[in-house]
């Protein structure tokens, strides 16, 4: 590296790339499940009670509301984590030794 130039590859997050990837995979999976599970559970209840399609529709609406709430809160959560004052930092993630 030339003196005075910042290393572009330097990661401001102290965690490994695998750890960051696993966190994002978990986030995406959680949001997907929040959208899908209420509708699937509603479909199962509809088949069991014979109330097709009312509980499934209610589950789909609830799933969209829950999933979109999570999606809309995600930027604020990421901003808190980047500043270092979010729950992710306080819980001990990112505070380990930096790999060289």
Biopython code that builds the backbone (N, CA, C, O; Angstrom):
import numpy as np
from Bio.PDB.StructureBuilder import StructureBuilder

atoms = [
    (1, "UNK", "N", (0.852, -1.173, 0.000)),
    (1, "UNK", "CA", (0.000, 0.000, 0.000)),
    (1, "UNK", "C", (0.896, 1.234, 0.000)),
    (1, "UNK", "O", (1.911, 1.283, 0.695)),
    (2, "UNK", "N", (0.506, 2.218, -0.784)),
    (2, "UNK", "CA", (1.250, 3.466, -0.879)),
    (2, "UNK", "C", (0.875, 4.335, 0.311)),
    (2, "UNK", "O", (-0.282, 4.364, 0.730)),
    (3, "UNK", "N", (1.870, 5.051, 0.858)),
    (3, "UNK", "CA", (1.600, 5.917, 2.007)),
    (3, "UNK", "C", (0.531, 6.947, 1.665)),
    (3, "UNK", "O", (0.553, 7.543, 0.588)),
    (4, "UNK", "N", (-0.392, 7.148, 2.575)),
    (4, "UNK", "CA", (-1.434, 8.136, 2.400)),
    (4, "UNK", "C", (-2.693, 7.608, 1.725)),
    (4, "UNK", "O", (-3.717, 8.291, 1.715)),
    (5, "UNK", "N", (-2.637, 6.410, 1.165)),
    (5, "UNK", "CA", (-3.815, 5.833, 0.521)),
    (5, "UNK", "C", (-4.474, 4.839, 1.466)),
    (5, "UNK", "O", (-3.800, 4.094, 2.179)),
    (6, "UNK", "N", (-5.775, 4.842, 1.459)),
    (6, "UNK", "CA", (-6.514, 3.893, 2.289)),
    (6, "UNK", "C", (-6.604, 2.561, 1.550)),
    (6, "UNK", "O", (-6.733, 2.520, 0.326)),
    (7, "UNK", "N", (-6.536, 1.508, 2.293)),
    (7, "UNK", "CA", (-6.700, 0.181, 1.718)),
    (7, "UNK", "C", (-8.194, -0.043, 1.476)),
    (7, "UNK", "O", (-8.969, -0.138, 2.427)),
    (8, "UNK", "N", (-8.595, -0.126, 0.213)),
    (8, "UNK", "CA", (-10.002, -0.240, -0.143)),
    (8, "UNK", "C", (-10.581, -1.560, 0.345)),
    (8, "UNK", "O", (-11.773, -1.638, 0.640)),
    (9, "UNK", "N", (-9.775, -2.575, 0.432)),
    (9, "UNK", "CA", (-10.245, -3.890, 0.847)),
    (9, "UNK", "C", (-10.489, -3.982, 2.342)),
    (9, "UNK", "O", (-11.087, -4.948, 2.817)),
    (10, "UNK", "N", (-10.033, -2.989, 3.084)),
    (10, "UNK", "CA", (-10.182, -3.037, 4.526)),
    (10, "UNK", "C", (-11.660, -3.008, 4.899)),
    (10, "UNK", "O", (-12.410, -2.142, 4.449)),
    (11, "UNK", "N", (-12.058, -3.948, 5.710)),
    (11, "UNK", "CA", (-13.448, -4.091, 6.111)),
    (11, "UNK", "C", (-13.665, -3.344, 7.425)),
    (11, "UNK", "O", (-13.004, -3.654, 8.416)),
    (12, "UNK", "N", (-14.579, -2.362, 7.458)),
    (12, "UNK", "CA", (-14.800, -1.641, 8.711)),
    (12, "UNK", "C", (-15.425, -2.542, 9.781)),
    (12, "UNK", "O", (-15.297, -2.266, 10.973)),
    (13, "UNK", "N", (-16.088, -3.598, 9.368)),
    (13, "UNK", "CA", (-16.660, -4.560, 10.298)),
    (13, "UNK", "C", (-15.556, -5.547, 10.680)),
    (13, "UNK", "O", (-14.828, -6.030, 9.813)),
    (14, "UNK", "N", (-15.433, -5.839, 11.940)),
    (14, "UNK", "CA", (-14.329, -6.677, 12.408)),
    (14, "UNK", "C", (-14.600, -8.163, 12.240)),
    (14, "UNK", "O", (-13.715, -8.983, 12.486)),
    (15, "UNK", "N", (-15.809, -8.524, 11.826)),
    (15, "UNK", "CA", (-16.153, -9.939, 11.676)),
    (15, "UNK", "C", (-15.636, -10.479, 10.355)),
    (15, "UNK", "O", (-15.303, -9.719, 9.445)),
    (16, "UNK", "N", (-15.574, -11.790, 10.260)),
    (16, "UNK", "CA", (-15.134, -12.420, 9.022)),
    (16, "UNK", "C", (-16.223, -12.317, 7.964)),
    (16, "UNK", "O", (-17.388, -12.070, 8.273)),
    (17, "UNK", "N", (-15.823, -12.511, 6.712)),
    (17, "UNK", "CA", (-16.783, -12.471, 5.606)),
    (17, "UNK", "C", (-17.828, -13.569, 5.761)),
    (17, "UNK", "O", (-18.996, -13.361, 5.433)),
    (18, "UNK", "N", (-17.424, -14.727, 6.255)),
    (18, "UNK", "CA", (-18.373, -15.823, 6.466)),
    (18, "UNK", "C", (-19.418, -15.440, 7.501)),
    (18, "UNK", "O", (-20.601, -15.734, 7.333)),
    (19, "UNK", "N", (-18.990, -14.793, 8.556)),
    (19, "UNK", "CA", (-19.915, -14.368, 9.599)),
    (19, "UNK", "C", (-20.914, -13.352, 9.075)),
    (19, "UNK", "O", (-22.102, -13.431, 9.389)),
    (20, "UNK", "N", (-20.454, -12.414, 8.292)),
    (20, "UNK", "CA", (-21.337, -11.405, 7.707)),
    (20, "UNK", "C", (-22.306, -12.063, 6.731)),
    (20, "UNK", "O", (-23.493, -11.737, 6.721)),
    (21, "UNK", "N", (-21.812, -12.980, 5.917)),
    (21, "UNK", "CA", (-22.668, -13.699, 4.971)),
    (21, "UNK", "C", (-23.730, -14.525, 5.671)),
    (21, "UNK", "O", (-24.877, -14.571, 5.227)),
    (22, "UNK", "N", (-23.356, -15.176, 6.761)),
    (22, "UNK", "CA", (-24.329, -15.970, 7.518)),
    (22, "UNK", "C", (-25.395, -15.063, 8.133)),
    (22, "UNK", "O", (-26.569, -15.431, 8.174)),
    (23, "UNK", "N", (-25.001, -13.895, 8.604)),
    (23, "UNK", "CA", (-25.974, -12.961, 9.169)),
    (23, "UNK", "C", (-26.970, -12.514, 8.103)),
    (23, "UNK", "O", (-28.173, -12.472, 8.359)),
    (24, "UNK", "N", (-26.479, -12.179, 6.911)),
    (24, "UNK", "CA", (-27.383, -11.764, 5.839)),
    (24, "UNK", "C", (-28.265, -12.916, 5.379)),
    (24, "UNK", "O", (-29.442, -12.709, 5.082)),
    (25, "UNK", "N", (-27.720, -14.117, 5.315)),
    (25, "UNK", "CA", (-28.531, -15.274, 4.960)),
    (25, "UNK", "C", (-29.656, -15.494, 5.954)),
    (25, "UNK", "O", (-30.775, -15.839, 5.575)),
    (26, "UNK", "N", (-29.354, -15.296, 7.216)),
    (26, "UNK", "CA", (-30.364, -15.436, 8.261)),
    (26, "UNK", "C", (-31.434, -14.358, 8.131)),
    (26, "UNK", "O", (-32.624, -14.638, 8.280)),
    (27, "UNK", "N", (-31.014, -13.131, 7.854)),
    (27, "UNK", "CA", (-31.979, -12.042, 7.682)),
    (27, "UNK", "C", (-32.929, -12.317, 6.517)),
    (27, "UNK", "O", (-34.144, -12.175, 6.655)),
    (28, "UNK", "N", (-32.375, -12.710, 5.377)),
    (28, "UNK", "CA", (-33.191, -12.964, 4.193)),
    (28, "UNK", "C", (-34.150, -14.125, 4.443)),
    (28, "UNK", "O", (-35.320, -14.058, 4.065)),
    (29, "UNK", "N", (-33.660, -15.186, 5.075)),
    (29, "UNK", "CA", (-34.512, -16.333, 5.374)),
    (29, "UNK", "C", (-35.626, -15.945, 6.335)),
    (29, "UNK", "O", (-36.773, -16.348, 6.144)),
    (30, "UNK", "N", (-35.310, -15.180, 7.348)),
    (30, "UNK", "CA", (-36.310, -14.749, 8.323)),
    (30, "UNK", "C", (-37.401, -13.928, 7.654)),
    (30, "UNK", "O", (-38.587, -14.153, 7.896)),
    (31, "UNK", "N", (-37.009, -12.987, 6.823)),
    (31, "UNK", "CA", (-38.003, -12.145, 6.152)),
    (31, "UNK", "C", (-38.863, -12.988, 5.208)),
    (31, "UNK", "O", (-40.077, -12.791, 5.139)),
    (32, "UNK", "N", (-38.256, -13.912, 4.491)),
    (32, "UNK", "CA", (-39.024, -14.789, 3.612)),
    (32, "UNK", "C", (-40.024, -15.634, 4.374)),
    (32, "UNK", "O", (-41.160, -15.813, 3.936)),
    (33, "UNK", "N", (-39.602, -16.152, 5.511)),
    (33, "UNK", "CA", (-40.512, -16.953, 6.332)),
    (33, "UNK", "C", (-41.630, -16.099, 6.914)),
    (33, "UNK", "O", (-42.762, -16.564, 7.049)),
    (34, "UNK", "N", (-41.320, -14.858, 7.258)),
    (34, "UNK", "CA", (-42.362, -13.971, 7.778)),
    (34, "UNK", "C", (-43.441, -13.704, 6.734)),
    (34, "UNK", "O", (-44.612, -13.551, 7.081)),
    (35, "UNK", "N", (-43.063, -13.647, 5.471)),
    (35, "UNK", "CA", (-44.041, -13.464, 4.409)),
    (35, "UNK", "C", (-44.841, -14.745, 4.156)),
    (35, "UNK", "O", (-46.054, -14.680, 3.958)),
    (36, "UNK", "N", (-44.182, -15.902, 4.160)),
    (36, "UNK", "CA", (-44.815, -17.144, 3.702)),
    (36, "UNK", "C", (-45.563, -17.925, 4.785)),
    (36, "UNK", "O", (-46.650, -18.442, 4.527)),
    (37, "UNK", "N", (-45.005, -18.016, 5.975)),
    (37, "UNK", "CA", (-45.589, -18.895, 6.987)),
    (37, "UNK", "C", (-47.021, -18.564, 7.404)),
    (37, "UNK", "O", (-47.829, -19.485, 7.527)),
    (38, "UNK", "N", (-47.375, -17.300, 7.628)),
    (38, "UNK", "CA", (-48.765, -17.053, 8.005)),
    (38, "UNK", "C", (-49.771, -17.525, 6.957)),
    (38, "UNK", "O", (-50.821, -18.063, 7.310)),
    (39, "UNK", "N", (-49.465, -17.331, 5.675)),
    (39, "UNK", "CA", (-50.367, -17.796, 4.618)),
    (39, "UNK", "C", (-50.425, -19.319, 4.588)),
    (39, "UNK", "O", (-51.501, -19.893, 4.416)),
    (40, "UNK", "N", (-49.293, -19.975, 4.752)),
    (40, "UNK", "CA", (-49.282, -21.447, 4.761)),
    (40, "UNK", "C", (-50.032, -22.003, 5.964)),
    (40, "UNK", "O", (-50.771, -22.979, 5.838)),
    (41, "UNK", "N", (-49.849, -21.400, 7.106)),
    (41, "UNK", "CA", (-50.598, -21.834, 8.287)),
    (41, "UNK", "C", (-52.093, -21.600, 8.103)),
    (41, "UNK", "O", (-52.911, -22.430, 8.500)),
    (42, "UNK", "N", (-52.451, -20.457, 7.494)),
    (42, "UNK", "CA", (-53.851, -20.181, 7.206)),
    (42, "UNK", "C", (-54.440, -21.190, 6.243)),
    (42, "UNK", "O", (-55.595, -21.591, 6.388)),
    (43, "UNK", "N", (-53.653, -21.606, 5.258)),
    (43, "UNK", "CA", (-54.109, -22.625, 4.314)),
    (43, "UNK", "C", (-54.378, -23.941, 5.035)),
    (43, "UNK", "O", (-55.381, -24.606, 4.774)),
    (44, "UNK", "N", (-53.475, -24.311, 5.943)),
    (44, "UNK", "CA", (-53.667, -25.542, 6.718)),
    (44, "UNK", "C", (-54.900, -25.475, 7.608)),
    (44, "UNK", "O", (-55.647, -26.448, 7.709)),
    (45, "UNK", "N", (-55.113, -24.349, 8.244)),
    (45, "UNK", "CA", (-56.294, -24.175, 9.098)),
    (45, "UNK", "C", (-57.564, -24.217, 8.244)),
    (45, "UNK", "O", (-58.571, -24.803, 8.642)),
    (46, "UNK", "N", (-57.505, -23.591, 7.072)),
    (46, "UNK", "CA", (-58.660, -23.635, 6.161)),
    (46, "UNK", "C", (-59.019, -25.063, 5.764)),
    (46, "UNK", "O", (-60.196, -25.425, 5.754)),
    (47, "UNK", "N", (-58.035, -25.858, 5.445)),
    (47, "UNK", "CA", (-58.306, -27.257, 5.065)),
    (47, "UNK", "C", (-58.869, -28.036, 6.243)),
    (47, "UNK", "O", (-59.747, -28.882, 6.073)),
    (48, "UNK", "N", (-58.366, -27.754, 7.430)),
    (48, "UNK", "CA", (-58.800, -28.462, 8.631)),
    (48, "UNK", "C", (-60.230, -28.094, 9.008)),
    (48, "UNK", "O", (-61.030, -28.966, 9.348)),
    (49, "UNK", "N", (-60.557, -26.785, 8.946)),
    (49, "UNK", "CA", (-61.877, -26.314, 9.345)),
    (49, "UNK", "C", (-62.871, -26.219, 8.191)),
    (49, "UNK", "O", (-64.071, -26.067, 8.420)),
    (50, "UNK", "N", (-62.379, -26.308, 6.950)),
    (50, "UNK", "CA", (-63.251, -26.183, 5.793)),
    (50, "UNK", "C", (-63.735, -24.764, 5.561)),
    (50, "UNK", "O", (-64.847, -24.565, 5.072)),
    (51, "UNK", "N", (-62.932, -23.787, 5.899)),
    (51, "UNK", "CA", (-63.323, -22.380, 5.766)),
    (51, "UNK", "C", (-62.647, -21.704, 4.580)),
    (51, "UNK", "O", (-62.500, -20.482, 4.574)),
    (52, "UNK", "N", (-62.245, -22.454, 3.601)),
    (52, "UNK", "CA", (-61.488, -21.928, 2.467)),
    (52, "UNK", "C", (-62.178, -20.726, 1.867)),
    (52, "UNK", "O", (-63.397, -20.776, 1.707)),
    (53, "UNK", "N", (-61.518, -19.685, 1.533)),
    (53, "UNK", "CA", (-60.124, -19.277, 1.632)),
    (53, "UNK", "C", (-59.876, -18.241, 2.707)),
    (53, "UNK", "O", (-58.842, -17.573, 2.676)),
    (54, "UNK", "N", (-60.778, -18.081, 3.653)),
    (54, "UNK", "CA", (-60.756, -16.921, 4.540)),
    (54, "UNK", "C", (-59.553, -16.870, 5.480)),
    (54, "UNK", "O", (-58.945, -15.809, 5.617)),
    (55, "UNK", "N", (-59.198, -17.946, 6.113)),
    (55, "UNK", "CA", (-58.062, -17.899, 7.042)),
    (55, "UNK", "C", (-56.753, -17.755, 6.272)),
    (55, "UNK", "O", (-55.831, -17.081, 6.732)),
    (56, "UNK", "N", (-56.669, -18.389, 5.102)),
    (56, "UNK", "CA", (-55.464, -18.252, 4.278)),
    (56, "UNK", "C", (-55.286, -16.804, 3.822)),
    (56, "UNK", "O", (-54.170, -16.285, 3.805)),
    (57, "UNK", "N", (-56.387, -16.160, 3.456)),
    (57, "UNK", "CA", (-56.294, -14.749, 3.047)),
    (57, "UNK", "C", (-55.883, -13.869, 4.220)),
    (57, "UNK", "O", (-55.062, -12.966, 4.059)),
    (58, "UNK", "N", (-56.437, -14.121, 5.380)),
    (58, "UNK", "CA", (-56.047, -13.360, 6.570)),
    (58, "UNK", "C", (-54.569, -13.598, 6.891)),
    (58, "UNK", "O", (-53.853, -12.667, 7.258)),
    (59, "UNK", "N", (-54.118, -14.841, 6.752)),
    (59, "UNK", "CA", (-52.705, -15.154, 6.980)),
    (59, "UNK", "C", (-51.800, -14.463, 5.977)),
    (59, "UNK", "O", (-50.722, -13.988, 6.333)),
    (60, "UNK", "N", (-52.236, -14.403, 4.712)),
    (60, "UNK", "CA", (-51.434, -13.723, 3.689)),
    (60, "UNK", "C", (-51.324, -12.236, 3.995)),
    (60, "UNK", "O", (-50.251, -11.648, 3.853)),
    (61, "UNK", "N", (-52.421, -11.631, 4.410)),
    (61, "UNK", "CA", (-52.390, -10.205, 4.758)),
    (61, "UNK", "C", (-51.495, -9.976, 5.972)),
    (61, "UNK", "O", (-50.706, -9.031, 6.002)),
    (62, "UNK", "N", (-51.622, -10.839, 6.964)),
    (62, "UNK", "CA", (-50.766, -10.714, 8.152)),
    (62, "UNK", "C", (-49.298, -10.921, 7.786)),
    (62, "UNK", "O", (-48.430, -10.213, 8.297)),
    (63, "UNK", "N", (-49.013, -11.875, 6.914)),
    (63, "UNK", "CA", (-47.632, -12.130, 6.493)),
    (63, "UNK", "C", (-47.023, -10.942, 5.775)),
    (63, "UNK", "O", (-45.867, -10.593, 6.011)),
    (64, "UNK", "N", (-47.798, -10.321, 4.901)),
    (64, "UNK", "CA", (-47.299, -9.134, 4.192)),
    (64, "UNK", "C", (-47.044, -7.998, 5.183)),
    (64, "UNK", "O", (-46.036, -7.298, 5.084)),
    (65, "UNK", "N", (-47.950, -7.820, 6.126)),
    (65, "UNK", "CA", (-47.774, -6.750, 7.120)),
    (65, "UNK", "C", (-46.536, -7.004, 7.984)),
    (65, "UNK", "O", (-45.747, -6.089, 8.218)),
    (66, "UNK", "N", (-46.364, -8.224, 8.451)),
    (66, "UNK", "CA", (-45.213, -8.556, 9.292)),
    (66, "UNK", "C", (-43.915, -8.440, 8.506)),
    (66, "UNK", "O", (-42.947, -7.847, 8.981)),
    (67, "UNK", "N", (-43.897, -9.007, 7.303)),
    (67, "UNK", "CA", (-42.687, -8.977, 6.480)),
    (67, "UNK", "C", (-42.292, -7.563, 6.084)),
    (67, "UNK", "O", (-41.114, -7.211, 6.146)),
    (68, "UNK", "N", (-43.262, -6.749, 5.677)),
    (68, "UNK", "CA", (-42.942, -5.382, 5.273)),
    (68, "UNK", "C", (-42.487, -4.540, 6.457)),
    (68, "UNK", "O", (-41.636, -3.664, 6.306)),
    (69, "UNK", "N", (-43.047, -4.799, 7.628)),
    (69, "UNK", "CA", (-42.573, -4.095, 8.817)),
    (69, "UNK", "C", (-41.096, -4.382, 9.049)),
    (69, "UNK", "O", (-40.320, -3.476, 9.353)),
    (70, "UNK", "N", (-40.711, -5.646, 8.903)),
    (70, "UNK", "CA", (-39.318, -6.028, 9.088)),
    (70, "UNK", "C", (-38.437, -5.393, 8.005)),
    (70, "UNK", "O", (-37.354, -4.890, 8.305)),
    (71, "UNK", "N", (-38.893, -5.416, 6.761)),
    (71, "UNK", "CA", (-38.119, -4.834, 5.666)),
    (71, "UNK", "C", (-37.935, -3.328, 5.872)),
    (71, "UNK", "O", (-36.853, -2.796, 5.622)),
    (72, "UNK", "N", (-38.976, -2.649, 6.322)),
    (72, "UNK", "CA", (-38.874, -1.209, 6.517)),
    (72, "UNK", "C", (-38.033, -0.826, 7.734)),
    (72, "UNK", "O", (-37.490, 0.278, 7.780)),
    (73, "UNK", "N", (-37.918, -1.705, 8.703)),
    (73, "UNK", "CA", (-37.071, -1.432, 9.880)),
    (73, "UNK", "C", (-35.607, -1.786, 9.644)),
    (73, "UNK", "O", (-34.742, -1.366, 10.413)),
    (74, "UNK", "N", (-35.319, -2.543, 8.607)),
    (74, "UNK", "CA", (-33.962, -3.014, 8.350)),
    (74, "UNK", "C", (-32.949, -1.887, 8.152)),
    (74, "UNK", "O", (-31.865, -1.974, 8.729)),
    (75, "UNK", "N", (-33.227, -0.831, 7.374)),
    (75, "UNK", "CA", (-32.218, 0.233, 7.225)),
    (75, "UNK", "C", (-31.835, 0.907, 8.542)),
    (75, "UNK", "O", (-30.665, 1.218, 8.765)),
    (76, "UNK", "N", (-32.817, 1.130, 9.411)),
    (76, "UNK", "CA", (-32.504, 1.753, 10.701)),
    (76, "UNK", "C", (-31.650, 0.816, 11.551)),
    (76, "UNK", "O", (-30.734, 1.253, 12.248)),
    (77, "UNK", "N", (-31.960, -0.470, 11.483)),
    (77, "UNK", "CA", (-31.175, -1.458, 12.232)),
    (77, "UNK", "C", (-29.738, -1.501, 11.712)),
    (77, "UNK", "O", (-28.799, -1.583, 12.503)),
    (78, "UNK", "N", (-29.561, -1.448, 10.399)),
    (78, "UNK", "CA", (-28.217, -1.457, 9.818)),
    (78, "UNK", "C", (-27.449, -0.197, 10.179)),
    (78, "UNK", "O", (-26.245, -0.256, 10.427)),
    (79, "UNK", "N", (-28.130, 0.942, 10.213)),
    (79, "UNK", "CA", (-27.466, 2.197, 10.580)),
    (79, "UNK", "C", (-26.996, 2.151, 12.032)),
    (79, "UNK", "O", (-25.896, 2.604, 12.345)),
    (80, "UNK", "N", (-27.833, 1.601, 12.922)),
    (80, "UNK", "CA", (-27.414, 1.476, 14.331)),
    (80, "UNK", "C", (-26.213, 0.558, 14.460)),
    (80, "UNK", "O", (-25.299, 0.836, 15.236)),
    (81, "UNK", "N", (-26.206, -0.539, 13.703)),
    (81, "UNK", "CA", (-25.089, -1.473, 13.755)),
    (81, "UNK", "C", (-23.809, -0.868, 13.214)),
    (81, "UNK", "O", (-22.725, -1.155, 13.721)),
    (82, "UNK", "N", (-23.921, -0.026, 12.182)),
    (82, "UNK", "CA", (-22.737, 0.612, 11.600)),
    (82, "UNK", "C", (-22.140, 1.635, 12.553)),
    (82, "UNK", "O", (-20.923, 1.822, 12.578)),
    (83, "UNK", "N", (-22.983, 2.297, 13.337)),
    (83, "UNK", "CA", (-22.480, 3.271, 14.302)),
    (83, "UNK", "C", (-21.863, 2.601, 15.517)),
    (83, "UNK", "O", (-21.081, 3.216, 16.242)),
    (84, "UNK", "N", (-22.212, 1.349, 15.738)),
    (84, "UNK", "CA", (-21.652, 0.649, 16.880)),
    (84, "UNK", "C", (-22.489, 0.730, 18.128)),
    (84, "UNK", "O", (-22.057, 0.257, 19.179)),
    (85, "UNK", "N", (-23.682, 1.316, 18.058)),
    (85, "UNK", "CA", (-24.506, 1.423, 19.261)),
    (85, "UNK", "C", (-25.753, 0.548, 19.192)),
    (85, "UNK", "O", (-26.650, 0.672, 20.025)),
    (86, "UNK", "N", (-25.807, -0.328, 18.209)),
    (86, "UNK", "CA", (-26.965, -1.209, 18.065)),
    (86, "UNK", "C", (-26.862, -2.431, 18.958)),
    (86, "UNK", "O", (-25.822, -2.666, 19.573)),
    (87, "UNK", "N", (-27.919, -3.203, 19.035)),
    (87, "UNK", "CA", (-27.915, -4.400, 19.878)),
    (87, "UNK", "C", (-26.909, -5.448, 19.402)),
    (87, "UNK", "O", (-26.428, -6.249, 20.204)),
    (88, "UNK", "N", (-26.588, -5.453, 18.109)),
    (88, "UNK", "CA", (-25.629, -6.430, 17.604)),
    (88, "UNK", "C", (-24.246, -6.197, 18.222)),
    (88, "UNK", "O", (-23.551, -7.150, 18.576)),
    (89, "UNK", "N", (-23.860, -4.951, 18.346)),
    (89, "UNK", "CA", (-22.555, -4.643, 18.935)),
    (89, "UNK", "C", (-22.554, -4.893, 20.441)),
    (89, "UNK", "O", (-21.581, -5.406, 20.992)),
    (90, "UNK", "N", (-23.646, -4.527, 21.096)),
    (90, "UNK", "CA", (-23.710, -4.687, 22.541)),
    (90, "UNK", "C", (-23.779, -6.147, 22.952)),
    (90, "UNK", "O", (-23.378, -6.505, 24.060)),
    (91, "UNK", "N", (-24.289, -6.994, 22.058)),
    (91, "UNK", "CA", (-24.418, -8.416, 22.382)),
    (91, "UNK", "C", (-23.103, -9.158, 22.218)),
    (91, "UNK", "O", (-23.032, -10.352, 22.511)),
    (92, "UNK", "N", (-22.063, -8.482, 21.758)),
    (92, "UNK", "CA", (-20.761, -9.121, 21.676)),
    (92, "UNK", "C", (-20.324, -9.436, 20.258)),
    (92, "UNK", "O", (-19.167, -9.803, 20.048)),
    (93, "UNK", "N", (-21.204, -9.307, 19.281)),
    (93, "UNK", "CA", (-20.803, -9.587, 17.917)),
    (93, "UNK", "C", (-19.936, -8.444, 17.435)),
    (93, "UNK", "O", (-20.210, -7.277, 17.714)),
    (94, "UNK", "N", (-18.897, -8.789, 16.714)),
    (94, "UNK", "CA", (-18.033, -7.784, 16.147)),
    (94, "UNK", "C", (-16.969, -7.292, 17.105)),
    (94, "UNK", "O", (-16.152, -6.448, 16.737)),
    (95, "UNK", "N", (-16.959, -7.794, 18.307)),
    (95, "UNK", "CA", (-15.993, -7.317, 19.276)),
    (95, "UNK", "C", (-14.818, -8.254, 19.472)),
    (95, "UNK", "O", (-13.962, -8.014, 20.323)),
    (96, "UNK", "N", (-14.773, -9.307, 18.695)),
    (96, "UNK", "CA", (-13.708, -10.301, 18.832)),
    (96, "UNK", "C", (-12.411, -9.817, 18.226)),
    (96, "UNK", "O", (-12.341, -8.720, 17.671)),
    (97, "UNK", "N", (-11.380, -10.646, 18.338)),
    (97, "UNK", "CA", (-10.087, -10.241, 17.780)),
    (97, "UNK", "C", (-10.158, -10.190, 16.251)),
    (97, "UNK", "O", (-10.844, -10.992, 15.617)),
    (98, "UNK", "N", (-9.447, -9.246, 15.689)),
    (98, "UNK", "CA", (-9.442, -9.065, 14.248)),
    (98, "UNK", "C", (-8.456, -10.043, 13.615)),
    (98, "UNK", "O", (-7.303, -10.138, 14.038)),
    (99, "UNK", "N", (-8.918, -10.764, 12.601)),
    (99, "UNK", "CA", (-8.052, -11.706, 11.900)),
    (99, "UNK", "C", (-7.099, -10.929, 10.985)),
    (99, "UNK", "O", (-7.515, -10.008, 10.284)),
    (100, "UNK", "N", (-5.879, -11.291, 10.999)),
    (100, "UNK", "CA", (-4.880, -10.606, 10.177)),
    (100, "UNK", "C", (-4.785, -11.239, 8.831)),
    (100, "UNK", "O", (-3.994, -10.798, 7.996)),
]
sb = StructureBuilder()
sb.init_structure("model")
sb.init_model(0)
sb.init_chain("A")
sb.init_seg("    ")
for serial, (resi, resn, name, xyz) in enumerate(atoms, 1):
    if name == "N":
        sb.init_residue(resn, " ", resi, " ")
    sb.init_atom(name, np.array(xyz, "f"), 0.0, 1.0, " ", f" {name:<3s}", serial, name[0])
structure = sb.get_structure()
